[in-house]
Amino acid sequence: MTAIRVIDDHDELEHAGQVSHEDLDTYIGQTSWLVLSGTSGPVPLSARRLVAGSGITFVDGGPGGDLVINAMPVSGSGNLISWNEVPSGSNDGLNMVFSFAFDAVPPSAMLLFINGVKQRQGFSSDYILSGSVAVLISGYRSGSNIDATYPY
């Protein structure tokens, strides 16, 4: 069974300083988990650890920042996934061009969200994707949460 938990408000441990494995186990044991099989519930202890070489990386943006999770499928196909990546580009409500770290493969698999609302890709939709650059067609408010999940 595969389980992933994205800690949206990961500032919960922000002031904890160095956290022991025991404290982390307690924290993990008291949280809710979404299990990809469609059932929710606690994750067994064996599934709570990432093992070196697992192909999963976490990039923590720090307090108030984003937690980006990249994972390589178990099949070893070489496809990676960028989860909740915040693009580069001014988020001022005027800039319409945003860059991502990688090209989405295939481009149609990119899931772009503004304030949690999935945007539609295409010339007569919400944005156009060319390589690793997304050009928004419709406007957005300054300071909006813009992020994407895509294979690369």
Summary of the structure (lengths in Angstrom):
residues: 152
radius of gyration: 17.4
end to end distance: 24.0
largest distance: 52.5
contacts: 335
relative contact order: 0.16
helix: 14%
strand: 30%
